[in-house]
């Protein structure tokens, strides 16, 4: 299920000044002892993450909270970093709608009233009630883990690129007007300043910048909606599952099918999957759903995100271009930095859909490849949880030789979630590409799109 951030602006957007006053207000209550914390689970990797955490899709917690990301490839001899262009999704959050929390409680309460809950059903309902209670007044807000994620990302940016984040650097940070994004920006800057205390960033969160920070491309949404109502709907119907999970929660199969199942699955999956966004919430996703059920639910969500931002004939290749204004902005601000000779960074904090489309539009990590079959997404490595986890981010790091005045001799590398990725064209060395070639390629791509409209 994809969140409509266009509607969310109006419902929970607040001013940037209020966000500064609220920077300390991101706490959550802890759960009673005896329930397994969401940071733990079965089939664990070294960081405690399991396949089930990933199968929560865009609700996946940022993968580098408990371990360091891969080390970077050294730049070609003589080149040093001097500038960064960045776009990040907000960190882990509470779910958006009140019904996300109330509906699964209401469904299982119907079974409770009739004495038809299993022991797991009782345990799950108890947890859901506690989560629903704690969500009051916090819909869509940044969670405690969301703040931690961005502090860590900011800290590592300053550690990895001290030449960029120095005392004289020009750091411009912008956020969309949604509170969780503003708080993500502030926590990210706090992480940077924990390493580089002399940095004095400029900050802003204004509707005046939404034309590139979160563009409302109505013709693009119309293309997406048509594909979702046709090819995506057909695919999801084939993978909607048989409701086997209900037998783990409800003792009466007929009652479960008639009175519990309708409308339960997406909300239960979201609430339990989003437990990893919080410290202390119980991890029941793998108890309620089998590995097969989790994967099938993820496949449906992954296909939906692919329609939202992937490159496919199913949408006429239209959806990556929703973020064409952002790409133009990145190019123009990079040009300014190169010509000025100054060090600095342009940091932007927003939402998953924007991050997804800019990554595919820029063809980073092969995510811009054309795929025309939902069943091939997994084998092609197109995984929403790898692109847009909570706190997901794109960093473009620019390099040049100190003292050099040749604006054409600038290299750039891209990182998606702090991992080096490929870019279109031929690399100069490893993940390093010549910016002039990329710039020309991107501008030609944008011009061709404009000419076709």
URHU-V135046 format. One record per pair of residues at least 24 apart in sequence whose C-alpha atoms are under 8 Angstrom apart, sorted by sequence separation. I is the first residue (numbers start at 1). J is the second residue. D is the distance in whole Angstrom. If there is no record, write none. Layout:
# URHU-V135046
i & j & d
I & J & D
I & J & D
This chain:
# URHU-V135046
i & j & d
104 & 128 & 8
105 & 129 & 6
392 & 416 & 8
393 & 417 & 5
394 & 418 & 8
410 & 434 & 6
411 & 435 & 5
392 & 417 & 6
393 & 418 & 7
409 & 434 & 7
410 & 435 & 6
409 & 435 & 8
410 & 436 & 7
101 & 128 & 7
165 & 192 & 8
408 & 435 & 8
409 & 436 & 8
171 & 199 & 8
173 & 201 & 7
175 & 203 & 8
177 & 205 & 5
408 & 436 & 6
62 & 91 & 8
167 & 196 & 7
171 & 200 & 7
172 & 201 & 6
173 & 202 & 6
174 & 203 & 6
175 & 204 & 6
176 & 205 & 6
177 & 206 & 6
387 & 416 & 7
62 & 92 & 8
101 & 131 & 7
102 & 132 & 6
166 & 196 & 6
167 & 197 & 8
168 & 198 & 8
169 & 199 & 7
170 & 200 & 8
171 & 201 & 5
172 & 202 & 5
173 & 203 & 5
174 & 204 & 5
175 & 205 & 5
176 & 206 & 7
177 & 207 & 7
387 & 417 & 7
61 & 92 & 6
101 & 132 & 5
165 & 196 & 7
167 & 198 & 5
168 & 199 & 7
169 & 200 & 8
170 & 201 & 7
171 & 202 & 6
172 & 203 & 6
173 & 204 & 7
174 & 205 & 6
175 & 206 & 8
176 & 207 & 7
323 & 354 & 7
327 & 358 & 7
356 & 387 & 7
386 & 417 & 8
166 & 198 & 7
167 & 199 & 5
326 & 358 & 7
356 & 388 & 6
59 & 92 & 8
154 & 187 & 8
155 & 188 & 8
166 & 199 & 6
167 & 200 & 7
176 & 209 & 8
355 & 388 & 7
101 & 135 & 8
150 & 184 & 6
154 & 188 & 5
158 & 192 & 5
162 & 196 & 8
165 & 199 & 7
176 & 210 & 7
323 & 357 & 6
324 & 358 & 8
150 & 185 & 8
153 & 188 & 7
154 & 189 & 6
155 & 190 & 8
156 & 191 & 8
157 & 192 & 7
322 & 357 & 7
323 & 358 & 6
327 & 362 & 8
359 & 394 & 7
147 & 183 & 7
151 & 187 & 5
152 & 188 & 7
154 & 190 & 7
155 & 191 & 4
156 & 192 & 8
159 & 195 & 7
321 & 357 & 7
352 & 388 & 6
142 & 179 & 8
147 & 184 & 6
150 & 187 & 6
151 & 188 & 5
154 & 191 & 5
155 & 192 & 5
158 & 195 & 6
176 & 213 & 6
320 & 357 & 5
324 & 361 & 8
352 & 389 & 8
355 & 392 & 8
141 & 179 & 7
142 & 180 & 5
146 & 184 & 7
150 & 188 & 5
151 & 189 & 7
153 & 191 & 7
154 & 192 & 5
155 & 193 & 8
158 & 196 & 7
175 & 213 & 8
176 & 214 & 7
319 & 357 & 7
320 & 358 & 7
323 & 361 & 7
355 & 393 & 7
141 & 180 & 5
142 & 181 & 8
148 & 187 & 8
151 & 190 & 6
152 & 191 & 6
155 & 194 & 7
249 & 288 & 7
355 & 394 & 7
140 & 180 & 7
147 & 187 & 6
151 & 191 & 4
155 & 195 & 6
248 & 288 & 6
320 & 360 & 6
321 & 361 & 6
352 & 392 & 8
94 & 135 & 7
98 & 139 & 7
142 & 183 & 7
150 & 191 & 7
151 & 192 & 7
320 & 361 & 5
97 & 139 & 6
142 & 184 & 8
96 & 139 & 5
97 & 140 & 8
245 & 288 & 6
94 & 138 & 7
95 & 139 & 6
96 & 140 & 4
245 & 289 & 6
309 & 353 & 7
94 & 139 & 6
95 & 140 & 5
245 & 290 & 7
308 & 353 & 7
94 & 140 & 5
95 & 141 & 8
310 & 356 & 8
93 & 140 & 6
94 & 141 & 5
309 & 356 & 6
310 & 357 & 7
93 & 141 & 5
94 & 142 & 6
245 & 293 & 8
309 & 357 & 5
93 & 142 & 4
94 & 143 & 6
308 & 357 & 8
311 & 360 & 7
92 & 142 & 6
93 & 143 & 5
310 & 360 & 6
364 & 414 & 7
91 & 142 & 7
92 & 143 & 6
309 & 360 & 7
365 & 416 & 8
90 & 142 & 8
91 & 143 & 8
92 & 144 & 8
241 & 293 & 7
364 & 416 & 8
92 & 145 & 6
93 & 146 & 6
91 & 145 & 7
92 & 146 & 4
91 & 146 & 4
92 & 147 & 8
241 & 296 & 7
90 & 146 & 7
91 & 147 & 7
240 & 296 & 7
241 & 297 & 8
365 & 421 & 5
366 & 422 & 7
92 & 149 & 8
239 & 296 & 6
240 & 297 & 7
310 & 367 & 8
311 & 368 & 6
313 & 370 & 8
364 & 421 & 6
365 & 422 & 5
366 & 423 & 8
91 & 149 & 6
239 & 297 & 7
310 & 368 & 7
311 & 369 & 6
312 & 370 & 5
313 & 371 & 8
314 & 372 & 7
364 & 422 & 6
365 & 423 & 6
91 & 150 & 7
311 & 370 & 5
312 & 371 & 5
313 & 372 & 6
364 & 423 & 5
239 & 299 & 8
240 & 300 & 8
310 & 370 & 8
311 & 371 & 7
312 & 372 & 5
363 & 423 & 6
364 & 424 & 7
239 & 300 & 7
362 & 423 & 7
363 & 424 & 6
362 & 424 & 8
236 & 300 & 5
235 & 300 & 8
339 & 407 & 7
338 & 407 & 6
232 & 303 & 7
303 & 374 & 6
232 & 304 & 7
303 & 377 & 8
232 & 307 & 8
228 & 304 & 7
306 & 384 & 8
228 & 307 & 7
305 & 384 & 7
81 & 161 & 7
84 & 164 & 7
227 & 307 & 7
362 & 442 & 7
82 & 163 & 6
83 & 164 & 6
302 & 383 & 7
81 & 163 & 6
82 & 164 & 5
302 & 384 & 6
65 & 148 & 8
80 & 163 & 8
81 & 164 & 6
224 & 307 & 6
231 & 314 & 8
65 & 149 & 6
224 & 308 & 6
64 & 149 & 8
62 & 149 & 7
65 & 152 & 7
93 & 180 & 7
227 & 314 & 7
227 & 315 & 6
91 & 180 & 8
90 & 180 & 6
91 & 181 & 8
90 & 181 & 5
224 & 315 & 7
89 & 181 & 7
223 & 315 & 6
3 & 96 & 8
91 & 184 & 6
90 & 184 & 5
90 & 185 & 8
223 & 318 & 8
224 & 319 & 7
223 & 319 & 8
220 & 318 & 7
31 & 130 & 8
220 & 319 & 6
220 & 322 & 6
29 & 134 & 7
217 & 322 & 6
28 & 134 & 7
215 & 322 & 7
215 & 323 & 7
331 & 439 & 7
215 & 325 & 8
212 & 323 & 7
212 & 325 & 5
213 & 326 & 7
211 & 325 & 7
212 & 326 & 5
28 & 143 & 7
328 & 443 & 8
26 & 142 & 7
27 & 143 & 7
28 & 144 & 7
26 & 143 & 6
27 & 144 & 6
212 & 329 & 7
26 & 144 & 5
26 & 147 & 8
324 & 446 & 7
124 & 249 & 8
121 & 248 & 7
122 & 249 & 8
12 & 140 & 8
120 & 248 & 7
121 & 249 & 4
321 & 449 & 8
120 & 249 & 6
121 & 250 & 6
118 & 248 & 7
119 & 249 & 7
118 & 249 & 5
146 & 277 & 7
117 & 249 & 6
118 & 250 & 5
145 & 277 & 6
117 & 250 & 5
118 & 251 & 6
144 & 277 & 8
145 & 278 & 6
116 & 250 & 6
117 & 251 & 6
143 & 277 & 7
144 & 278 & 6
145 & 279 & 7
116 & 251 & 5
143 & 278 & 6
144 & 279 & 7
213 & 348 & 7
116 & 252 & 6
214 & 350 & 7
213 & 350 & 7
214 & 351 & 8
111 & 250 & 7
235 & 374 & 8
214 & 354 & 7
213 & 354 & 8
128 & 271 & 8
111 & 255 & 8
111 & 256 & 8
111 & 259 & 8
110 & 259 & 7
111 & 260 & 7
110 & 260 & 7
131 & 281 & 7
107 & 259 & 7
108 & 260 & 7
107 & 260 & 5
107 & 261 & 8
127 & 282 & 7
107 & 264 & 7
19 & 179 & 6
23 & 183 & 6
104 & 264 & 6
124 & 284 & 7
16 & 177 & 7
103 & 264 & 7
15 & 177 & 7
14 & 177 & 6
16 & 179 & 8
19 & 182 & 6
20 & 183 & 8
23 & 186 & 8
104 & 267 & 6
185 & 348 & 8
13 & 177 & 6
14 & 178 & 6
15 & 179 & 8
19 & 183 & 6
103 & 267 & 7
104 & 268 & 6
185 & 349 & 6
13 & 178 & 4
14 & 179 & 6
184 & 349 & 7
12 & 178 & 7
13 & 179 & 6
16 & 182 & 7
20 & 186 & 8
101 & 267 & 7
12 & 179 & 7
100 & 267 & 5
182 & 349 & 7
9 & 177 & 7
120 & 288 & 8
181 & 349 & 6
9 & 178 & 6
181 & 350 & 6
8 & 178 & 8
100 & 270 & 8
101 & 271 & 7
181 & 351 & 8
100 & 271 & 7
170 & 342 & 7
174 & 346 & 8
169 & 342 & 7
170 & 343 & 6
171 & 344 & 5
172 & 345 & 6
173 & 346 & 6
174 & 347 & 6
175 & 348 & 6
176 & 349 & 6
169 & 343 & 5
170 & 344 & 4
171 & 345 & 5
172 & 346 & 5
173 & 347 & 5
174 & 348 & 5
175 & 349 & 5
176 & 350 & 5
168 & 343 & 8
169 & 344 & 5
170 & 345 & 6
171 & 346 & 6
172 & 347 & 6
173 & 348 & 6
174 & 349 & 6
175 & 350 & 6
95 & 271 & 8
169 & 345 & 8
171 & 347 & 7
173 & 349 & 8
166 & 343 & 8
165 & 343 & 8
95 & 274 & 8
164 & 343 & 5
165 & 344 & 6
94 & 274 & 8
163 & 343 & 7
164 & 344 & 5
165 & 345 & 8
164 & 345 & 7
94 & 277 & 7
93 & 277 & 6
92 & 277 & 5
93 & 278 & 8
92 & 278 & 8
16 & 204 & 7
16 & 205 & 6
15 & 205 & 8
16 & 206 & 8
6 & 216 & 7
59 & 270 & 8
56 & 269 & 8
60 & 273 & 8
56 & 270 & 7
59 & 273 & 7
60 & 274 & 7
59 & 274 & 6
61 & 276 & 6
60 & 276 & 7
61 & 277 & 6
56 & 273 & 5
60 & 277 & 8
56 & 274 & 7
59 & 277 & 8
53 & 273 & 7
53 & 276 & 7
52 & 285 & 7
52 & 286 & 7
38 & 275 & 6
39 & 276 & 6
38 & 276 & 5
56 & 294 & 8
52 & 291 & 7
55 & 294 & 6
38 & 278 & 7
39 & 279 & 8
55 & 295 & 6
38 & 279 & 7
57 & 298 & 6
150 & 391 & 7
37 & 279 & 7
38 & 280 & 7
41 & 283 & 7
52 & 294 & 7
55 & 297 & 8
56 & 298 & 7
149 & 391 & 6
37 & 280 & 5
38 & 281 & 6
40 & 283 & 7
55 & 298 & 5
37 & 281 & 6
38 & 282 & 5
39 & 283 & 8
42 & 286 & 8
57 & 301 & 7
146 & 390 & 7
36 & 281 & 8
37 & 282 & 5
38 & 283 & 4
41 & 286 & 8
57 & 302 & 7
85 & 330 & 6
146 & 391 & 7
36 & 282 & 5
37 & 283 & 5
38 & 284 & 8
35 & 282 & 5
36 & 283 & 6
35 & 283 & 8
36 & 284 & 8
30 & 279 & 7
31 & 280 & 6
85 & 334 & 7
28 & 278 & 8
30 & 280 & 5
31 & 281 & 6
28 & 279 & 8
29 & 280 & 8
30 & 281 & 7
31 & 282 & 7
83 & 334 & 8
83 & 337 & 7
86 & 345 & 8
88 & 347 & 8
90 & 349 & 6
82 & 342 & 7
83 & 343 & 6
84 & 344 & 7
85 & 345 & 6
86 & 346 & 6
87 & 347 & 6
88 & 348 & 6
89 & 349 & 6
90 & 350 & 6
82 & 343 & 5
83 & 344 & 5
84 & 345 & 5
85 & 346 & 5
86 & 347 & 5
87 & 348 & 5
88 & 349 & 5
89 & 350 & 5
90 & 351 & 6
82 & 344 & 7
83 & 345 & 5
84 & 346 & 6
85 & 347 & 6
86 & 348 & 6
87 & 349 & 6
88 & 350 & 6
89 & 351 & 4
90 & 352 & 8
84 & 347 & 8
87 & 350 & 7
88 & 351 & 7
89 & 352 & 5
1 & 266 & 7
89 & 355 & 7
88 & 355 & 7
87 & 355 & 7
58 & 352 & 8
93 & 390 & 8
92 & 390 & 5
89 & 388 & 7
91 & 390 & 5
92 & 391 & 7
1 & 301 & 6
90 & 390 & 6
91 & 391 & 4
89 & 390 & 7
90 & 391 & 5
91 & 392 & 8
2 & 304 & 8
89 & 391 & 5
90 & 392 & 8
1 & 304 & 8
2 & 305 & 7
88 & 391 & 7
89 & 392 & 5
88 & 392 & 6
89 & 393 & 6
88 & 393 & 4
87 & 393 & 6
88 & 394 & 6
86 & 393 & 7
87 & 394 & 5
86 & 394 & 6
87 & 395 & 7
86 & 395 & 5
85 & 395 & 6
86 & 396 & 6
84 & 395 & 7
85 & 396 & 5
84 & 396 & 5
85 & 397 & 7
84 & 397 & 5
83 & 397 & 6
84 & 398 & 6
82 & 397 & 8
83 & 398 & 5
81 & 397 & 7
82 & 398 & 6
83 & 399 & 7
81 & 398 & 6
82 & 399 & 6
81 & 399 & 4
82 & 400 & 7
80 & 399 & 5
81 & 400 & 7
79 & 399 & 6
80 & 400 & 6
79 & 400 & 5
80 & 401 & 6
78 & 400 & 8
79 & 401 & 5
80 & 402 & 7
78 & 401 & 6
79 & 402 & 7
78 & 402 & 8
60 & 385 & 6
57 & 383 & 8
58 & 384 & 6
59 & 385 & 8
63 & 389 & 8
57 & 384 & 6
58 & 385 & 5
62 & 389 & 6
57 & 385 & 5
61 & 389 & 6
62 & 390 & 5
56 & 385 & 8
60 & 389 & 5
61 & 390 & 5
62 & 391 & 6
55 & 385 & 7
58 & 388 & 6
59 & 389 & 6
60 & 390 & 6
61 & 391 & 8
62 & 392 & 7
54 & 385 & 6
58 & 389 & 5
59 & 390 & 6
57 & 389 & 7
58 & 390 & 7
5 & 351 & 8
72 & 419 & 8
70 & 418 & 8
72 & 420 & 7
69 & 418 & 6
70 & 419 & 6
69 & 419 & 7
76 & 429 & 7
73 & 430 & 7
75 & 432 & 7
73 & 431 & 7
